[in-house]
Amino acid sequence: MQRRAALQQLAVTVGGFISLPAWANGWNATTIGSSSGLLSAPQDELLAIVVDTIIPETDTPGAKALGVHSFLQKVVADCYEPKAAETLKQGLAATEAMARQTYSRSFGECDTPQRIDVLKRLNQSAEQTQTDFYKLVKALTIRGYTSSEYVMTNLTKYEMVPGRYHGCVPVPAKAITQTK
């Protein structure tokens, strides 16, 4: 191999390793860009209310405040089969219909216990589309929330190497005699 070619390859490799941490950092609303156009504005708002029902705001921001609904749309549009997008749309329609049928109001107008009840009914539904919708939204909400920039920087403690090794730990004589 030529010395010049080896140096060029080394420079490209080092540049890749330098840019890797910036690329693999936690996501936020600006890094995922605008929504993919997967859902209409009313569907987007309904999805925001659904994810906020799954992870509500407490002393920490909820899923809606962190933009998890946008993350969810981006993942479904870019990483899942087209069937998942249809499941998402049909599930949102079913959520709204179930809220209107059960409580005579839209899902957004229901209070928190009513919203939770509607989501439980979707999860326990006999229709496969509704249970698939609930499982998809719940899993992606949890994944989006726990991998958001806010959670990764403020709530989790990063450890470069987890676990400890304590080589010089005194062992009591009683523990040695019990093993014999």
Order of alpha helices (4+ residues) and beta strands (2+ residues): alpha-alpha-alpha-alpha-alpha-alpha-alpha-alpha
